[in-house]
Amino acid sequence: MTAVEPDPGSATALRLHLADVLTMSGDLRTTPWRSAVETVPREVFIPGFFERVDGPRETMWRPVTPELVGAEERLELTYTDETWVTQLNQGITAFDTDVPIPGVPTSSSTLPGLVVRMLEELQVEDGNRVLEIGTGTGYSTGLLSARLGSELVTSVEVDRRVADHAVRSLSAAGYAPVLVADDGLLGHQPGAPYDRVIATCAVRHIPSAWLAQSRPGGLILTTMLGWLGASSGLVRLEVIGNGSAEGTFLGGTDSFMPARPHAAPKLDDSVYSWIEEVGTTDRRTVVGPEILDPWDGWTSLFIAQLAIPDAQLLTYGIDDGPVLDHIVDTSQQSVAIPYRTPDESAAVRRAGPVDLWKPVERAITEWRAAGSPALDQFRISVSPDSQTVWFGDPAGPLSWKLRTSA
Ligand SMILES: C[S@@+](CC[C@H](N)C(=O)[O-])C[C@H]1O[C@@H](n2cnc3c(N)ncnc32)[C@H](O)[C@@H]1O
């Protein structure tokens, strides 16, 4: 199909409509950010993207480009409040295939509602210098540039091809922020000190470079995640100085793809055969498998993840058996499989030298005893030596030190 360029007026109308939608949803709250949304052409940043479609066996990704679906449909989809995946498997774009394909999303244009909610939560003021981590398509970088002026914006993208594409798109839209192709967990010292740091990829702990490159009183906004897959929603920290900061969890179920060095190591297929080969034992438990469901806005899963930070979640069934959540810690060669028995009691099947479910039971029991507080009741304290997520008392039973080594 040949792409016919849509009427540029329709892009303007769609942008205004998007601003209305985001205002009504409560994501867009202030006039300067509304002007930015009305100004920045999202279509320049995502010429092509993937739409998720559920295949019979696995999720597939349908390429959406002007050539494949027509320029009008591509433009209309661009201005919906959706996340559009722009890269699969660290390299495949929508222009590389004509048909739906499987893959793992590795870059995307986050739904505008979340982008602007984060920008509002960043509490920028005129003249602030901002460091953004995870440029992606550059759309959020464009909004920051429209709001503050390109000269105050630095954005870091780990993937060079993605970064190059963002530079071209930003330039086409009339913006020239500092764009760095590097690991954003290292920040970007030449532009420091920053008044604000915002990450659109999720971290396991707050990178020390972000603290060191922030002005005291500056704010860091990010999502945090762990290897069981639970996200913190947004977290905002105020930088104290000398490597310290205090933060609050803002609530919500927002999540981002992991910052590349903070992602869980890939498990190879030998894990499956290992689990089948080692002897397992079963025991009763007071904490059933449902705590691994993100039914309560992530909190119980997030707590399990704090209790066993090196464990990963694998969900699969063996032969024709039920699909079960397997908690695997390869560093301890141990696995725990919580399940419900036919009489609906909670039980756990475990293998390996360490009972991985024990710390989860302790943590969840303490959490329940405290009244099952939601994540937005938790805080994070960061010092040069440690990072602690806590509820009630940083030294109390509901406090966990984060892994800061990776
Ligand atoms: C959700 S996308 C970014 C969304 C984008 N800011 C927007 O406006 O929609 C996350 C991006 O973070 C990038 N990323 C992952 N790890 C990173 C890291 N360590 N440093 C910088 N960028 C990283 C990914 O390559 C991806 O492009």
The ligand as an ORCA input file, in Angstrom:
! r2SCAN-3c Opt
* xyz 0 1
  C       9.920      2.898     27.796
  S      11.234      3.318     26.760
  C      11.359      5.074     26.845
  C      10.137      5.849     26.651
  C      10.357      7.258     26.261
  N      11.018      8.076     27.229
  C       9.036      7.876     25.846
  O       8.914      9.043     25.770
  O       8.109      7.196     25.561
  C      12.619      2.868     27.752
  C      13.939      3.144     27.087
  O      14.943      2.985     28.080
  C      16.100      2.537     27.411
  N      17.027      2.027     28.406
  C      17.040      0.810     29.002
  N      18.079      0.738     29.861
  C      18.714      1.918     29.815
  C      19.865      2.451     30.450
  N      20.558      1.730     31.325
  N      20.258      3.708     30.150
  C      19.555      4.465     29.248
  N      18.476      4.008     28.591
  C      18.049      2.762     28.874
  C      15.576      1.503     26.441
  O      16.516      1.259     25.406
  C      14.309      2.188     25.962
  O      14.544      2.919     24.790
*
